[in-house]
C-alpha cells in the first residue's frame, strides 16, 4: 500500500524522538570526541574520519563530502528511500502515534503497523508454550540435557527462557490456532508453522527440539533456535527470515549482554547459543553469539554501539571450521580494523575447546585471563601464516613473506606498520640478529615499492663527528613556519579542521612553540564547526588579557595564503611532515649519541637496540621527505 501523507505533528514528533547518534550508530562506527562523535563517512570512501555527529544539534556533517542533515535525511540518503517511508519506520521504532492528513486512511495504515505488534504477541505465546512443555513429562529428556550435560542451573534456564518443542507435527499449531485463536496466517508469518505441500493444513517448524528464544535488543522474542535431541539433521535449526527476524542483523543474547559490554567496555563474540549462555552463567555478561553464521558488518556495528573503546574479541572454535569462520569474520571487518575503528582480538581456547566445554573444567577467572591475553587480529593472522611452515625451506619462506606483505601493506599508521615490520623481520630472521635489518628492508621494499631504500645500520661505530642533515640548521625556522601554516588552515578552512585534529593525533604530534600551543588550546575550546572561530578566539584572548600581537598574523589571510589553502590536503601533509621530521631528527640524534657511548663488546644488547632504533628513524625520515613535495618556505 502507498503510504498516505503524514500529519506534520507526526513528522515533528519523530524529529524530536529519533536520536541522531542512535540512528547513525546503526550504520557508522562512532567514536566520542569531545561533545560530538566522529566516524568514517558512509557517503564517500575515506581512511581518516571526517564525519561528525552532534547530539546537541541533532545533526550530522561530513567535512569531506559536505553531506549534512538530521536523522530522517541520513536514513533517506543512505538507503535511497522516500521521506514518508523513513518517517514511518522511525515512528514505529520510537513509538510515535501515526496521524495522516486523510483520516479515512488511518485504519489501514494502523493495521499495517500493528502487524509487528501481533507477531511479537504470537512469538511470546510460543515461547511460554515451549517453557511450559519443558516442565512436563514429554520435556524430561530436554530438561535433563540442560541440567546434566550442559550443567545449567534453574536460574540460567529461566533467564534465557529455554524450552522444549514436542515431537508431534501439529502440537504448537493446535495450541496457537485452535486454543489461542491466532490467525493461521499470522502464526505462519511468525515462522512457527508451514503449509503442507499436499493435503492441506499446516505442520510445526520445530519438533522434538530444545528451544532457545532469540530476542531483540528490547528483550522481545523475535525468533527461535532449536537443537535436536536425536541424530536428526541439522543439529541446530533457526526460524526463517520474518518481518521481525533477520539472521545477519541479529546477535543472540545482546539484550542480556548490552549492559555488561558497556560496563567492561568490551564485547565477546562466540559461535553457539550454549557458549553464550554458559559465559553468562559463569558471570561473564558481555558475551553474544553470532547465530552460527559468518559475522556480518551489521552485527559488528550493532555491537560497537555499546563499547566506547570499540574492543571486540572473537572466540570461535579452534577447529578448521572455527578458524575459517574467524577468518571470514576478520575479512568482513578488515577495513574497520585497519582504520582503527575496531580493536579486534582473537581468542582460541586451549585444546580446541569451545567456551561451553572450557567452562566445565575451568573457572570464569581462567577464561577472563585468556581474554586479557588474547592477541590482536594481526598477530593472530601472522601466527596462522607461519603455522606448520619451515622457514628454512625456500618455498615456505617465499610464501610466508608474500602473505605477510599482503597482510601488512594495508596498515595506514606508520608507527603500527614499523612495529609489525620489525616483528615479522624478527620471525623471518630465525633468531639471527644480523639478518633482521635485511629482512626489514626487504619487507618495506615490497610493502612500499616506491620508497627510498635507506642504508642498513652497521654494527661497527660510526665516525665521531656524524654529518647532520640540513634540517638541523633551519629547525626552528622550519618548525615555526609549518606550525603557522597548520594554524592558518585550521582557522580559515573549517572543512579541514577535523582532518588536522585526526592527523595530529595519529602522528602523536603537538605544537612545540609556546605561543602556537596556547593558540591551539584556545581553538580547541570550540567545536570544529564553530562558524566564527576567528572572532571567538580573538575574544578569548581579550578576555584572558593575553598578548595577541605575536599571533595576529595568523588571523588574517593575504592573497598568497588564500591561494595556497585551496591546496589544503597536500599542504597539510607537507606541514605535518615538517613537524614530524623535526621530532624524528631529534630522536635520530639522541639515538646516535647513545650509540656512540656504547661498547658493543660489553653491551651487545644495547648496541643492537640503538642500531635498530637509528635504522627505524632513518626509514621515517626518508618517508617524511617524500611527503614534503613542495617547500613550506614558499607557502608562507
Secondary structure, 3 states (H helix, E strand, C coil): CCCCCECHHHHHHHHHHCCHHHHHCCCCCCEEECCEEEECCCCCCCCCCCEEEECCCCEEEECCCCCEECHHHHHHHHHCCCHHHHHHHHHHHCCCCCCECCHHHHHHHHHHHHHHHHHHHHHHHHHHHHHHHHCCHHHHHHHHHHHHHCCCCHHHHHHCCCEEECCCCCHHHHHHHHHCCCCHHHHHHCCCEEECCCCCCEEECCCCEEEEEEECCCCCEEEEEEEECCCCCCCEEECCCCCCCCHHHCCECHHHHHHHHHHHCCEEEECCHHHHHHHHHCCCCCEEECCCCCCCHHHHHHHHCCCCCCEEEEECCCCHHHHHHHHHHHHHCHHHHHCCCCEEEECCCHHHCCHHHHHHHCCHHHHHHHHHCCEEHHHHHHHHHHCCCCCCCHHHHHHHHHHHHHHHCCCCCHHHHHHHHHHHHHHHCCCCHHHHHHHHHHHHHHHCCCCCCCCCCCCCCCCCCCCCCHHHHHHHHHHHHHHHHHHHHHHHCHHHHHHHHHHHHHCCCCCCCHHHHHHHHHHCCCCCCCCCHHHHHHHHHHHHCCCCHHHHHHHCCCHHHHHHHHHHHHHHHHHHHHHHHHHHHHHHHHHHHHHHCCCCCCCHHHHHHHHHHHHHHHHHHHHHHHHCCCCCHHHC
